[in-house]
Amino acid sequence: MDDCVAVRTHTEIVIPWSQLDGAFLSVPCWRAIASGYGLLRHGPKGVASGERTYEYPRYCPTYEEHAANIPVENDQALLICGARNLGNNLGFVAFRQDGRPEVLHLADEPYDKKLYTCLCWVEENGHRQLVLENATFPNEHRIRLPEHTRARVHWAASGQAILWDGEVPPLAQFVGETYDLRHVFHLVDNERLAKTDEDKEHIRQDILSLDRLRRLYTQNQDLSPAERGHMILSAAEDMGLTRQHGYLHSSIGISPQGVILLMAHGAIEEIGRAQQIAGAERAILLDNGGSCGYYLSSLATKFFTTSTYFRPHAISALAFRLKGQLLERPFQPRCSQRAGRAPIGVARNGTRRSGPQTH
């Protein structure tokens, strides 16, 4: 395949707690997609399909449509980012106290037998806050937070942990929680990217490799994530696969000072370390590739720092209501010596060019 030049993005946005007026999980078609199959990447015949089992874009509103459902005052703005693994991919669940049913999961997700890392909007002693916690879902109507047993959970959305209590988790743990393994290994599943017959044959082999790895994921959901991850890593090594270091990832972290939104290209552990440097204590992934983009309602252009192949329809999104139009309060992270760091509280957006990458 012809080499192409990729633009590498690193954007950090910090919302200080003093500027956060509310946080929302927006899934307008909650009831319609609950217990469906989402974006089916494994087919009944054992070949990766990539078929949506819901109507697109009917069930995937634009960011403007997500924003329209959230009340704001004239002096407030909404910062919105996607959480688009939810409702699409295995391994992701959500809870909303006004949902019907309260727990959103895909049909073949063993949600009541697993532990999830979740971003949660909770109320405790009259105070509402965002937390990243472990959670279980005993049935379709309940959520349990072991660290906040007395908290009222307004909503929760799961994601893969990339930083937990200051440490980047082992790779096997992350791999075992990842259904779309293009985010971990350098694999291409789109034959339209082929320029030659040789390219097409390489992509066909990649599709078969992806199918094998996904079947290891789907057929071993009774194992722990680390056990499943070791199986997948071993199979990938046998197939001679290489790690993916060029994918774009969107993540959210929680620090004592505020919420950290970070979008960057890189391997998963690099995104975790970037959240650590930015000051987060815990962080999860939200989106990948063409799903990555930030929307600020007070901007004339609305969008900023999006993927070069950004898809503007999102099945699910997170919205943060700000106490003003912009993020302006300066924020000093614990590790502030990294070259090129701009004051955070306003978005930092840097780009650099790298060698060949294929998405």
N, C-alpha and C positions, 0 to 999 in steps of 0.2 A: 504494500500500500504506500502511496506517496507520503513523504514526511510532511507534517504540518506544524506550524508554530502555534503553541498554546499560550494564552494569557493566563498567568497565575495570579489569583486574587487572594488577598488577606484583608479582611474587614472585621473590625471589632466595634461593637456598640455596647455601651454600658448604660443601663437605666438605674440610676441611684434609687434606693428605696424611697427617698423623700419625693421623687418625681413620679412614682408609680401610683396611679389612682385606681387601678383595677386590672385584672387579667382574665381572659376569656378563651374558652375552647369553642371554636366555631365549626360545627359539622351540621349544616342545614338539612342534609338528607340522612340524618342519623338512623331513623327508623327504617328507611328503605334499604340501607346498606348493611344493617345489623344482621349477622348470621349469614351473609352472602359469602361469595368466594373471592371478592375483590379482584385484584389483578393476578390472574392465574398464570404463574410462570412454569408450572409443571403440569403436563397434560395427562389425561387418563391412559394414553398409549405410551407414556414414558418419554415423550419428546417435548422439550420446552415449548410452550405455546405463546405466552405473553398476551393472552386474551383477557379483556375486561369482561367481568360478568355483570356489569351494570352499564347503564346508558351514559355515554360520554358525548358532550360535556354536561348533559342535563344534571347529573349528580355532582358535578364539579363546578361550583360557582366561581366567578371572577373574584379577585381580591376586593374590588369595589362592592360587589354583592355581599361578601362577608362583612365588610365595614358597615354597610347599610343596616345591618341587624344589631349593631352595638350602639347604645345611646352615648352621646358626647355633648358637652357644653361647647359654646362658641370658642372658648379659650383653651380647648383641649385638642389633642391629636391622637390618632391611633397608629401605632407601629405594629405591622402585621408580618408574620413569616409563616411559611407553610409547615405543616406537620404531616406530610403527605404519605408517609409509610402507613399511617393509620387508615384503615379502611381499604388498603391496597394489598399489603404484604402480611404474610404469616409472621408471628412473633410480636405483634403489636395489639394492644387493647386500650380501652379508655373507659372512663366512668363519668357520668353526669347525673347529678341528683334529679334533674328534670327529664332525663332521657327515658325512653320507652322502647326496650328495656333499659335499665340504668347502665348496664355494661355492654359496650360495643366490642364485638370480636368476630373474626371470620369463622365460617362454619366448621372447619377442621382444625381450629386452634384449641388445644387443651388448656384453656384459660384457667380452669379451676384447679389445676394441678401444678401450676408454675409460680415462680416468684418473679416479679417484674420491677424494673426501676422506672419510677413515674415522676413526672412533673405534676405537682398537685397544688390547687388553690384551696387552702384550708382556712377554717375559722376556729380560733381557740381563745377562750376568755375574752370574747368580743373583738379580737384582733384578727384581721385577714392577712394572709401572707402566702407567698410562693415557696414551696419546699421541693426538694428532690429526695424521694424516699423509696425504700422497698415497699412493695404492696402485693397483696394477694386478693383473689376474687373468688370467694366461696361459692357464689352462684351468680346468676345474671342480674341480681339486684343489690349486691353488696360489695364493698371494698373494705379492706383492712390495712391499716398502716401501723406496723408494730411500734414505730417510734412516736406516733401521735395517736394513741389509742382513744383519747377523749376529744379529738378534733372532729369538727364537722367538715366533711370533704364536699366542696361544691363541684369540683371536677378534677379529673386526673387523666393524663395521657402518657403512655409508656414510650421508652426509647432505649437504644442500646447504651449502656454506660461506657463512657470513654475516660472518665476520671471519677474516682470515688474515694472520699476522705483523703484527698491530696495525692492519691496514687493512680497511675495508669494501669488498668486491669491487664492480666495476661492476654495475649493474642487469642489463645484457644477459647477463652471465655467469650470474647467478642464474636469470633467466627461462629461459635455454636449458637449465637443469638441472631444470626444474619441469614435471612432467606435469599435475598438478592446478592449473590456472591460476586457479582461484577464489581462490587464496592471494595472487595478484598483482593481479588486476583485479576490479572490483566487478561480479560476475556471479552470478545466482541460477539454480539448475537444478532447483528443487523446485516443481512446479506446485501442490502442496498449500498453499504459502504465499500463494497468490493469494486476494484477497478479492473482486475484481471481474473482469469479462471483460477489462477493460483491463489489469489486473495480469497476468492469464493470458497475454495477448498479449505483454507485455513479457518475461515469463519464457521464453516460447517463443523469442523473438528472442535472449535470453541463451543459451539452450541451443544454438541454431544458431551463435552466436558462439563459444561454448566448443568446439563440434565443429570449427569451422574452425581455431581455435588449436591444438587437440590434434592435428589432422591435420598441421599444420605441424611439430609436435614429432615425431610418430611417423614421418613420411615423410622427415625430414631428420636422422636419427640419425647419419649418416655425417659430418655437419658438426661443427665445434667448438661447444661450448656458446655461446660468444660470437656466432658466426655465426648459429646457430639462434635465439638470443635476439634479435638485431637483426631477424631476419625476423618473429618473433612480435610484437615491439614495434611494428614498422612496420604490420603488419596490424591490431593493436589501435588504433593511431592512426587508420588509415583508417576503422575501424568506430566511432570516437568513444568508445571505452571509457575509463573513469576508473579510476585506481588504487584498490586496496583498502587502506584504512588502519585498518579495524576488526577484522580477523581476529585470533584468539588463536593465539599460537605458543609452542611449548615448544622450548627450545634448551639445548645443553650447551657450555661453554667450558672451556679448560684454561689455568691460570695457574701461575706459579711457586709460589703458596701452596696451590693445591688445585683441585678440580673446582667449576665454577660452573654450577648449574642455574638457568635464568631462564625465567619464563613471563610473557608480556606481550601486550597488544593493540598492534597497530600495523602499519605497512608494514615490509617485510623489512629495509630499511636501518636503520630505527629499532631493530629488535631487535639488529642487529649493533652499532650504536653503544651500546646499553644493555649488551651484553656487554663492550664496550671500556671503558666507564665502570666496570663492576664489577671490572675488572682482568684480563680474559681476553686472551690473545694470539692464540688461535685459537678459533673456535666454529662449530658446525654446527646446523642445525635438526633436531629430532627428530619433532615432531608438530604438528598444526594442528587448530583448531576443537574439535569434540566428542571428539577423542582426547586432549586435554590434561588431565593430572591427576597429582598426586603421592600416593604411598602410603607410609606409615611404619608398619612392623609393630608398633612399641612404643606407638602411639597407640590409645586405646580405639575411636576412630572410624575408624582406619586411613587414610582419605582426608583430604586437605586441599588447598585451592586447586585445585579442579577446574573445568572448563568448566560453564556453567549447563546444557548439554545433553550432559554427559559420558556416554560409552559405556563401561561397566565391563569389557568383554571386549576383550582385546588379543592380536592375532596374534603380536606380538613385543614384548619389553620389556627394559629395562636395569635391573639390580639392583646396588645398592652395599651391601656388607656393612660395617657400622660397628663400631668397637671399643667402642661403648657404646650406650645406649638412645636418646640424643638428641645433636644437634649443639650443643655448648655453647661450644667454644673461640672466643674473639673473633678476628675477622679484619679487617684494615684494608686496603682496596683502595688502589691508587695514586691514584685520583681520589675523594677522600672528601668533597668539598665540595658534592655534590648535595643539594639541600634534601630533608629528610625521610628521609635515609638512617639506617637502624637498624644496630646492630652486626650483622655477618654471621657466620654460623656457626650461628645460629638463623635460621629462615625469616623473611624480611621479607615481609609481605603487606599491600598497600595497595589501596584501591579508590577510584575516582572515577567520577562519572556524566558521560556525554557525550550528544551529540545522536543523531539517528536512525541506527540500524545494522541491517542485515539479515544473518543468517547462515543 
